[in-house]
Amino acid sequence: MSDLEHWREEFPILARSVYMISNSLGAMPRQTARNLAEYAETWATRGVRGWEERWWEMPAEVGDKIARVIGAPAGTVSMHENVTTAHMAALSCLRPTGTRKRIVCSAMDFPSMVYLFRAQQTAGFELHVVPAEDDLTVSTDRMLDAIDASTAIVAFSHVLFRTSYIMDAGAIIQRARQVGATSILDTYQSAGIIPVDVQALGADFAVGGCLKWLCGGPGNAFLYTRPELLATAMPSFTGWLSRQHPFDFDLESDLDVRMSQPADADLRKPRSDPGLRGDAMRMMNGTPSIPAYYAALAGLDIIHEVGVQRIREASAQMTARVLALVDDYGFTSAASRHPERLAGTVAVDVPEAQLVSRTLKARDFIVDYRPPVGIRISPHFYNTMDEIEQVMAEMASITKMKNYADGAGPTLVT
Ligand SMILES: Cc1ncc(COP(=O)(O)O)c(C=O)c1O
């Protein structure tokens, strides 16, 4: 028994299924149900006093727990509904100028981001999408070549969602910095499963969420803003949460300051609005999703206690075993064979992968399917080597027998 197996008791779903889908939705900790009950109790008994007693500052409380997982200082992580809105908060600090208007991203970024970046063209940005290689990775050299003095923003995934390929984030961020562009790193598929240190990487912004490897459920995306930028950032996607005295409901001071600030893509030019908060909540806008924060607390505490380095070691052993079994069973995989480039997921391709994936789910082997890479197997620290053997044996059996579950055809949510 591994020294991590005692954690299994803390995750109820592990007793009833082989849960291999933490790249999509991490398992719920038992404590989360108690925390959500506490939220309900607070609402029921304290009512609106909940805001002054805890809720107003709760985004900062949860943000600080996330900060220690991603190497950020306290007070630099704000909370948002999803990663798309977190990106938007960062993007909204930047304006295109005559010579610097390009957003550089990659074709393997999560599509929601590319839709959002494309939409920024209506605001005067240009988009450059670096194409994928044949093996569905993105070459560092191609990224570096795409970044030049016309680049305003470099926004890219730390770990690619289809293949779990780990990008050379340090080199790409360094290049962005050298040419005077702002970097936004998407850590959704890295935070909680491989070590992430946003400060060491030098990222200007980093986004991510608690839904997946941080076991915190939906509604808990986050945005790290480099401390120097926090002091001066003026997001246009803003609202009363960002203000030092939101309950003054003052319209005049904000207007004066905003209109006197020149629109400019250079975040490094000092600006100031004394009415804005100096901490991460400066990047927020409207009323925050309090129940989602209660849901996030337990997972974050557990990840911190287990330690991301320890998680990475366990994960690397399990993904290596999946790849060995891929070879034994004669399947194929788009996963990198260089362990230092592979994060938490191994995508396994088999004939009729979508039907096989749906059949696995029907039999309580919880995985997902993403074209064109196939079935994604994503063990976390709470999974075991036995479970790896089981899910791969089941996959082999379904592939051989073709005894697909009834109703295993395509559905809207895969
Ligand atoms: C790398 C990455 N970014 C973003 C997202 C999702 O973004 P959002 O929270 O806006 O739905 C995902 C979801 O799977 C992802 O893997």
The ligand as a MOL file (V3000), in Angstrom:
LIG
                    3D

  0  0  0     0  0            999 V3000
M  V30 BEGIN CTAB
M  V30 COUNTS 16 16 0 0 0
M  V30 BEGIN ATOM
M  V30 1 C -6.1960 24.3250 -20.2260 0
M  V30 2 C -7.6400 24.6700 -20.0170 0
M  V30 3 N -8.0260 25.9610 -19.9830 0
M  V30 4 C -9.3160 26.3000 -19.7860 0
M  V30 5 C -10.2940 25.3470 -19.6190 0
M  V30 6 C -11.7380 25.7050 -19.3510 0
M  V30 7 O -11.9980 27.0470 -19.2410 0
M  V30 8 P -13.3320 27.5600 -18.5500 0
M  V30 9 O -13.1260 27.5270 -17.0630 0
M  V30 10 O -13.5210 28.9320 -19.0580 0
M  V30 11 O -14.4600 26.6510 -18.9580 0
M  V30 12 C -9.9440 23.9970 -19.6440 0
M  V30 13 C -11.0130 22.9810 -19.4570 0
M  V30 14 O -10.9610 21.8640 -19.6100 0
M  V30 15 C -8.5930 23.6560 -19.8530 0
M  V30 16 O -8.2210 22.3670 -19.8960 0
M  V30 END ATOM
M  V30 BEGIN BOND
M  V30 1 1 1 2
M  V30 2 1 2 3
M  V30 3 2 2 15
M  V30 4 2 3 4
M  V30 5 1 4 5
M  V30 6 1 5 6
M  V30 7 2 5 12
M  V30 8 1 6 7
M  V30 9 1 7 8
M  V30 10 2 8 9
M  V30 11 1 8 10
M  V30 12 1 8 11
M  V30 13 1 12 13
M  V30 14 1 12 15
M  V30 15 2 13 14
M  V30 16 1 15 16
M  V30 END BOND
M  V30 END CTAB
M  END
